[in-house]
Amino acid sequence: MGVQCRSNCPVYLSLPPSVPSPLQSTRFRLASFWVTGLKHEENEKTVIAVHNYNPVRENQLPLQKGEKYYVVNDSNAQWWYVRNMAGQSGYVPTNYIHKPNSLNSFEQKAHAPGSKKSLGLCSWYYKDITRQQAEAILLEENREGCFLVRDSVSKKNTYTLSVTSKDPDVAGKLRVHHYHIHRTEAGTNLSNGHTNGGGPGVSANGNAGNGALTNGGNGGQVNGGVSTGTAAGSGGEAQFYLSEKHAFPTISEVIHYHKHNSGGLVVRLRSPPVKDRESPVTAGMGLDEFELDPAELQIDPEPIGKGQFGVVKRGKFRNIPVAVKQMVENAMNEEDFIEEAKNMRFLNHPNLVQLFGVVLKKRPIMIITEYMKYGSLRDFLRQRQSQFCNRPVVLADICAQVGNGMAYLEREQFVHRDLAARNCLVKSVSRNSVVVKVADFGMARFLLDNVYEPSAGTKFPVRWAAPEVFQSVYTDKADVWSFGVLMWEVFTYCLENPYHGMNNSQVYQFIVDGGRLHKPAVCPDRIYVLMLECWQHDRNRRPAFEYICQKIGDYLDQNCEN
């Protein structure tokens, strides 16, 4: 029903459905009247759209970036039932909205409306892109002072500012500098905010187009950060800063200040990239849109690839480019194939190939996924070896992206079971960046007890398999072993199979005897040490993917191309 609040704004009330259906989208607006003491639940139930969204199903609601929506049902992690301020309701993808109540205390502070804007709504906030991707975006803009803020890969709950400046060594060329945005502890005050004196107080890593590290454009690497400035007393709220002399309650205010004052940065911030941020891929076509109508699907006749369980073709679903995986007859029974798709259904991460749905009414059975333009990582690196020759930072960035996708699977208690370069796909390419996603969950299974024991006769990729897999035991630590082999593949450009010159029996004996793959020529020592950690015989001594991502992120933060 409709009521009128004291601010004379219409408020629409409806019964929140426990499991909303399209039939429940009808709204009744009754006569307006004054309500005394009407409690506004906006702080608990209101979200803000950070991307525009055009519905693909009748039970979905369009989103307008910057608009507020009231949450009616949030029982599903990927699709929420919301109502707009006009009283219309429907499902929306949760990765298109800003959810303040889902943030931890650090994120809530960072997203606080210091400039009347949530961080997620700021045009300069790019969330979870890598350092290499940030550099590619900024250098493509080709203008000084272009900047963005992103989540730090190597340091949890940390943000990084990336900004371009003129290269003092090469006329007409730009370089990218990276600054960690620091934060004080609550109850700690920095020294008088904007006082003069002291050093520059800014930690920076710069990348000069070709990747040279600088400190404020003067050359050299800065390790560590700024001092916390705790001597001035305590009792204040936590603050964010690039320079300890210029600290503010929110990141938005930090950016606002440095747009008008360099404040220790190599250049004053001018404007974010003109090109809009790419909208994220939704988790399927909708909450209950698992089985898709073949009449809405157009498929190209020629295959673009072939996997263990099916042929892959390019297609379109409602004009959305998709990849269509047609199941090969007798390669897997239909129940297993459908189970594979169900396992993938609500997995959603920037470094995972997204499942949209399956087609069951037409034979062969088909699985519909996100389309990845450049095909498998293995073929991509083989064909473009010269492009990435002696560029370990780009190769490490590829590994970091795969690691990020696997860290998500690890948190969701999924085991991939077939992680290799051939099962990772490339979405986009620029000179300094390659966007890679993990694909082919053909043998993935949800783990209730964190262990999956395959049935007798199950085949597995020997050259990527951990020692315990030969005894029919799979855990997420088996994926960690495979990831170490994948890193080796990446740093050898996938030019030959692992353990080249050995047959499968010899590979098994070599591993059991403690043998390990050699260090690739272009591989940095610290990355090879990480590979060896992944290849610990005792699976309990292998690192978690989150640790792996942090280590690769540390390398990327401290190194660049020459």
N, C-alpha and C positions, 0 to 999 in steps of 0.2 A: 504494500500500500504506500501512498505518497504522503509525506508530512512536510511541514515547513519549519526550518530551524530559525533561531533568533537572527541569524545573519541574512534571513530572507532567501536562503539558497534552498532549492528543492532537494529533498532527501528521499530516495526510493528504497523501500523495504520489501523484502520478499522472504519466503521461507527457504532457508538454505537446504538444498536437497542433499541427502547423504550420498546418493549416487545420481547426479543430475542426468537428465535425458533431454533430447531436443524438445520434447513436449512441454518440459517445465520452463522453457524460455519465455513463455507468455507472461506478461506483467500487467498488473492491475494498478492504475494510479487513481487513488481516491481524492476527495476534496482536500485542499491544503488547509492546515490549521496551525496555530501557534502551540509549540510544545515547550513547557518550562522544564529546564534541567535535563533535556535530552542528551544522553551521553554519546559522544562522538568516538568511535572505535578506530579512527584512522591510524593511530600509531601502531595498532596491533594487526589491522586487517587490510591496510592499503598498500598497494604496490605501484610502481611507476614503470611505464614501457620505455625501454632503452633502444628498441628497434621498431620500425613499422612492421606489421605482420598482416598479410593478406590471407584470409582463410581458404582452405582447400576442401573443407567439409561444412555442411549446413549447421552443424552443432558447434562451430567455432566462432570466435568473436574477433573482428579486426582490431589491431592495436595501432595507436598513434603515438609515435615517440614523444615522450614528455608528459603524456596524459596519465592521470591517476585511475586506478581500478580497485574495486573492493573484492577481496577474496571470499568466495562462497564455500569452496571445497578445495583443500590442498592435500588430499589423501594420496595422490599420485605424485611422484617426484618430478616427472617430466611434463605433465599437463595439468594445469589448474583451471578450475571453473571460476570465472570472475564476472563481475558486473561493472559496466561503465557508468559514468555519472548521469547518463540519460536513461538508465534503467535496463539497458539491453545486456544480455548475459550469454556466455558461451565459454568453450575451452580455449586456452591459449598456451603456447609453449613456454615453459618456465625460464628457458635461457634467453627469452626476449624481454624479460621483466626484471626489475631491481627489487630484491627481496630483503629489506633491512633486517628483519627478524632472523634471517638465516645466517647473518654474519657473526663472526666472533667479535670480542670486545675491541680488538685492534682494528678490524675492518670497519666496525661501526663508527669508530672515531675518524678513520680515514674518509669514510663516506658521509660524514656529517655535513649538513647544509650550510657550510660557512659562507658560501656565496649564493645561497638559496638554490643550490643545485646539488643533487647527488653526484658522487664521483662517476657513477655509471652513466650519467647523462652528459658528462662533459665530452665535447668533441675531441679533446686531446687524449682521452683515456682509452687505451687499446687492450687492456686487461692482459690476457695470457698469450702474447706473441713473444718470440725469442729475440735475442739481441740481433741476430742476423736479419730477421724479418723486419725489425724496427729500422735497421740501417737501410735496407732495400726500399722501404716505404719513404723514408726521409730523403734519401739521395735521388729518388725518382722525382721528388718535388723540385729539386734543383734550386733552392733559395735559402739564403742565410737566415738563421733564427727559427727555422721550421722545427717543431718539437712535438713530442708525445710522451705520455707516461704509461708505463707497463708494469705488470707484476714481475718481480725479480725471480729468475729461474733458480738461482743458487741459494737464495736466502728467503726462507718462509716468512710471510707477513712483512715483506719489504717491497717497496716500490722503487722503480728506476726512471729517471728523467733522461730522455735521449734528445739531443739538439744538434743542429748543423751549424758550422761556422766555416769561414773561408780558410782554405789551406794556405798557410803562409809560405809554403815551399813550392807550390805549384799554382800558377796563375789560373784563375777561372775554375778551380777545383774546390770541392767542399769536403769536409771531414765531419764525422759524427762523434760527439762526445757523450759519455754515459755517466750519470751521477746517481748514486744511491740517495734516496730521500730518507733522512734520519729522523728518529723519533726519540724524544725524552721520555723518561718514566714519569708516571703520574706522581705528583708531589715534588717534582724537581723543576726548578726554574733555570733557564739559561741566563747568561749575564746580561741583564737589562735590555733584552730585545734588540734595539737598534743602536746601541752605543758604538762609538768608534774605538779603534784599537784592536790589537790581536791580529793573528794571521788571517788568511783568506778563509779558512774554515770550511773548505769545500773539497770533497774527494771526487776525483774524476778519472774516468778511463776514456781516452779519445780514440776514434778510429778515423784515420785520414783517407777516406775514400778507398785507398789501398790497404788501410787497416792499421796505420801507425798509432801507437798509444801515446797520449799526451796528458799533461797536467795543465789545464787552462790554455792549451795550445802551445805550450813551451817545450814540449817533448818530454819523454820519460814516463815511467809508470809510477803511480801513487798506490802504495799498499796501505791498508788500514783505513780508518775513517777520521772524522773530526772528534775533538774532545767534547764531552757532554756538557761542559760548562756548568757543573753542579755547584760551584763555589758560591753562587749568588744567593743561595737560600733554597727553601723548599715550600711546599704548600700549593704550588700552581698545578693546573691541569697539564696532561701530556701535550706536547707540541711537536709539530713537524718542521723540518728545516733542511735546506741545502747548505746554507752558511749559518753557523751557530749564532751569528749576530742578527739574523733575520728569521725568527721562528714564529709560527702561527698555529692556531688551534686546528686547522684543517689543511689538507693538501691543496684544495682550491684556492685558499688564500695565499699559500706559498707561490703557486703559479701566478696569481694576480700580481703579487709584488714583483716577481722576476720578469714580468712582461713590461714593467716600467723601470726596473733597475737591474743591472747585471748582478749586483750583489755578490761578487766573487765568481760568477760563472764566466766562461770564456766569451759569451755573447749574450745580449739581452734576448729573452724569449719574444718571438713576434707572433706567430700564428701556427696552428696545427695543420696537418696535411689537408689539402682541399678535398681530396678523394675521400668519400664516405667509407667508414669501416664496413667491412663485409659482414652481412648478417650471418649469424650462426646457422648451422644445419639443425633442423628439428629432429627430435627423437621419434621417427616414424611420421606418418601423415596425420596422426591423431591418436587419442587415447585408445579407442577401440577399433582403429583402422589397421588391423593386422593382416587380414585377407583383402587383397586389392582386386578390383574388377578388371579382367583382361581386356574388356572393351575400351577401357581408358588408357590402354598401353599400346604404344607404337614401338616396334622393334626393327632395327636395321638387320638386313639378312646376313651380313658378313660378320663372323666372330672377331672380337678384338683380343681375345685371350682364352686360355684353357687351363683350368685348375684340376685338382685331384678329383673333385666331385662334380664338375660341370663345365660347360662352355659358357663364356661370357660374351654378351653382345651389348652394343650401345642402343639406347632407346629413349623414349620420352613418356612420362606419365603426367597427364594434364599440363603439357608443355614444360615440365620440369625435366632437365637432362638426368638420366639415370643409367645405371649399369644393370643389365639383366643377366642373372646367372641361371642357365637352364641345366637342370639336373640330368646327368648322364644316366641312362637306364641301367639298373643293377649295380651302380657304383655305391649306392647307399639306400637302405630302405626308406620309404617315405616318412615313417614316424621319426626316424633319426634326423632326417632333413628338416622336418617341421620343428623338431626340438632345437635344432641348431638356430633356426630363425627366432624362436621364442627366447633363447638365451641372449640374443643380440638385441632384442626389441627395444629395451629401455636403456641400453648402453649409449651414452651420449658424451662425447669428449672431442675437443678440436683435433686430436691426433688419433682418432678412430674413424674408420670408414663407417658411415651411418647406414643402418638398415631402415628402409622405408616400409617394407611389407613383403608379403608372399602372394603368389598366384597359385591357387589350388584347383580352380575349376577347369583348367586347361592343361593338357599334357604336352610336353614335359612340365613338371612342377618348376616354378621359377621363384627366385628370390630377387627382390628389387633393392638396390643399394645406391648410395651416392656415387656419381660418376667422377672418376679420377682421370683427367685428361692424358697424363703422361705415362700411364701404365705402371708396371712393376719397378720397384727400386733397383732390382738386379739388372734388368735390361737397360734402365735409364743410365746407371753408372757405367755399364759396359760401353754404351754408345757415346757417352759424353766424358770419357776419361780425360781427354785433353782439356776440357773446360774446368775440371776440378783437380788437375794435376798439381801436386805440391800446395794444396790449399787445405791444410788440416783443420782450420777453424770451421770452414763450411762443412766438412765431413763430420766433425764433432757435433755441429749443430743438427745435422741429420740424425745422429745417434741420440741427441738430447730429445728430439721430438718423438722418436720411437719410444724412448724411455718414459716420457711423460704419458704417452698412451698406455704403456704397460703398467705404470704406477697406478693409473686409474683402474685398470683391470684387477690389479693386486688389491686395491681397497675394496673393490666389489666382489672379491673372492672368486674371480674367474681365472682359469688356467687356459692359456691359448693353445698350448701343446704342439704348435707348428710354427713357431716364430722363426722367421728367416727373411732375408732380403727379398726373396721371390714373393713373399706374402705381405709386403709393405708396398703401398702405392703412392705415386707422386701426383699432387694436385696442381701445383703451380711452380713456376721457375722464374727467377731473375738472376742477375749477375752474381749477387752476393747471398742469395737465399733460395732454398728449396723447401717447399711445404710437403711434408711426408705424413702419411697416416697408416696405422696398423690395420690390416685387412685379414680376411679369410679365417673366420672362427670355425672352420670346418670340424674341428675336434674339441671345441671348447665345451666345458661342462661346469655347472654351478656346484661349488663345494660347500657342503654343510659341515664336514669335519676336516676341511683343508687338505684332504688327500683323495685322489681319484685313482683307482686301480683299473686299468683297461682289461677288457675281456680277452681271453686267449685268442691269438691270431691277429690282434690289432697291429696294424703296421705303423711304424713311426720313422721319422727321418733320422737315420743313424748319425750322420755327420753333425747334427745339431743337438743330439740327445745327451742328457746328463747321465752319469754312470748308473744312478738308481732307476732310470727308465728301462734299462735292460733287465731289471728285476720287476718290471711292471708297476712301478710306483711313480705317480705324477703329483707334483705340488707346484706352487708358484715358484719355488726355488729351481725347478727344472726349467722354467721360463727364463730365469736369471742366467742359467748356463747358456741357453740358446741365444740370449741377448749378447753375451760375450762373443759368441761365434758370429752373430750379425755385425757387431762392431768390427770384427776382423774382416768380414766381407766388405764392409763400407770402406775401410782403409786400404783394401787391395782392389777397389773398384769392381769387385765381383768378377774379376777376370778368370778366376779358376775356383773350383769347389774347395771347401775346406779339406785338409788332409789329402791334397792332390797326390796321386800316384799310389794311394792305398785303396784296397778293397774294403768292404764293410767289416769283415772279420778282423782285418789288420787295424782298422780304426778303433774298433772295440778294445783290442789288446793294447794298443798304443795308449789309450785313455786310462785303462785299468792300471797299466804300468807307470802311470804318472806323467806321460807325455802330454805336451800342450802345443798348440799352434805357435809358430814363430811370430816375432814382432814384425809387422809390415814396415817397409822402409819409410813411409811418410808418417807413420804413427808416432805421436809424442810419447815420451817415456811414461808420463803420468796416466795417459789413457791406456797404455798396455798394462800397467800395474792394475788398473781397474778391470781389464779383461781377465787377468790372472785371479783377481778376487772372485769374479763370476765363475771361474773354473775350479773353485775349491772342491775337492773330492767329497768332503763332508758338507752336505747341503745346508746344514744349520749354520755353517760359517760363511755362507754366501750372503752378500749384502741385499737389503731390500731395494726395490726400484726407486723409492724416494731418496735413499742415500746415493744411489747411482746418479740420479738426476742432479743432485746437489754437487757432486764431484765434477760432473761434466760442466755444470753451470759455473763452478769456480774456475775451471780451465778457460771457458769462454770469456769470463769477466776479466781475466788476467792476461789474455793472449789475443793476438790479432794477426792478420796477414801482413807479410812484408812486401 
